[in-house]
Amino acid sequence: MSRTMNELLRRASEDPWSLDLADRRHLAAHLHHAQEAWLPMLKELAEPPELDDRFPAFLLETAAFAELRAAIAGQNQDPSEPPRLDTATADTLQRFVDLFRRYLAQVDQKSRVNR
């Protein structure tokens, strides 16, 4: 893993909000398997509006979200069943989704201004 990727992973784990659009895209490309694994589940679990493919579900693989990742994984033992979460985990997951929806909106606004 390159020094740049290590730095991005460290920053994402310490302060995921510190990633600008270019950083997020670079990290997303590196963690594309995590994105493919987590995004469909998040689409099922999150409240509307539905998440689009740009949502950074891959961030669940960073150390910052290890507890949430473990809580989700621990409650979904049977992959043939639809995912179900206890109320506390569902609330934490929804907060994660809502915060990153706002983050994406802010990043999009900044990128439009800089064009």
C-alpha positions in Angstrom: 0.0 0.0 0.0 1.4 3.4 -0.9 2.3 6.1 1.6 -0.5 8.2 0.1 -3.1 5.4 0.6 -1.9 4.9 4.2 -2.3 8.6 4.8 -5.8 8.6 3.3 -6.8 5.6 5.4 -5.4 7.3 8.5 -7.2 10.6 7.8 -10.5 8.7 7.0 -10.2 6.8 10.3 -9.4 9.9 12.4 -11.6 12.4 10.7 -13.6 11.2 7.7 -14.8 14.8 7.1 -11.3 15.8 6.2 -11.5 14.1 2.9 -12.2 16.3 -0.1 -13.8 15.0 -3.2 -10.5 13.9 -4.8 -9.4 12.1 -1.6 -12.8 10.4 -1.3 -12.6 9.2 -4.9 -9.1 7.9 -4.5 -10.0 6.1 -1.3 -13.2 4.8 -2.9 -11.2 3.3 -5.8 -8.9 1.6 -3.4 -11.8 0.2 -1.3 -14.1 -0.6 -4.2 -14.7 -4.2 -2.9 -15.9 -2.7 0.4 -18.2 -0.3 -1.5 -19.7 -3.2 -3.5 -20.3 -5.1 -0.3 -21.7 -2.4 1.9 -23.7 -0.2 -0.5 -26.5 -2.7 -1.2 -27.0 -3.4 2.5 -27.1 0.3 3.3 -29.6 0.8 0.5 -31.9 -1.7 2.3 -31.3 -0.4 5.8 -31.3 3.4 5.4 -34.4 5.5 5.4 -35.3 7.4 2.2 -34.3 9.0 0.0 -32.5 6.0 -1.5 -28.8 6.2 -1.6 -27.1 6.6 -4.9 -23.9 4.8 -6.0 -21.8 7.8 -4.9 -22.6 7.3 -1.3 -19.3 6.4 0.5 -20.4 3.1 2.0 -16.7 2.0 1.9 -16.0 4.2 4.9 -17.6 1.5 7.0 -14.3 -0.4 6.5 -12.2 2.3 8.2 -11.3 2.2 11.8 -13.6 5.2 12.6 -16.6 3.0 12.0 -15.4 -0.3 13.4 -18.0 -0.5 16.1 -20.8 0.2 13.7 -19.5 -2.3 11.2 -19.3 -4.9 14.0 -22.8 -4.2 15.2 -24.2 -4.5 11.8 -22.3 -7.7 11.0 -23.2 -9.2 14.3 -26.9 -8.9 13.7 -27.0 -10.3 10.2 -26.0 -13.9 10.7 -28.2 -15.4 7.9 -27.4 -13.9 4.5 -30.6 -15.3 3.1 -32.7 -13.2 5.4 -33.2 -9.4 5.0 -31.0 -7.4 7.3 -32.5 -6.5 10.6 -31.0 -4.2 13.2 -31.8 -3.5 16.8 -33.0 0.1 17.4 -29.7 1.4 18.7 -27.7 0.1 15.7 -30.4 1.2 13.2 -30.3 4.8 14.8 -26.4 4.9 14.6 -26.5 3.6 11.0 -29.1 6.3 10.1 -27.0 9.0 11.7 -23.9 7.8 9.6 -26.0 7.9 6.4 -27.6 11.3 7.2 -24.2 12.9 8.1 -22.6 11.6 4.9 -25.6 12.7 2.8 -24.9 16.3 4.1 -21.2 15.9 3.5 -21.8 14.9 -0.1 -24.1 17.8 -0.6 -21.5 20.2 0.8 -18.7 18.7 -1.4 -21.0 18.9 -4.4 -21.7 22.6 -3.7 -18.0 23.4 -3.3 -17.1 21.6 -6.6 -19.8 23.5 -8.4 -18.5 26.8 -7.1 -14.9 26.0 -8.1 -15.8 25.2 -11.7 
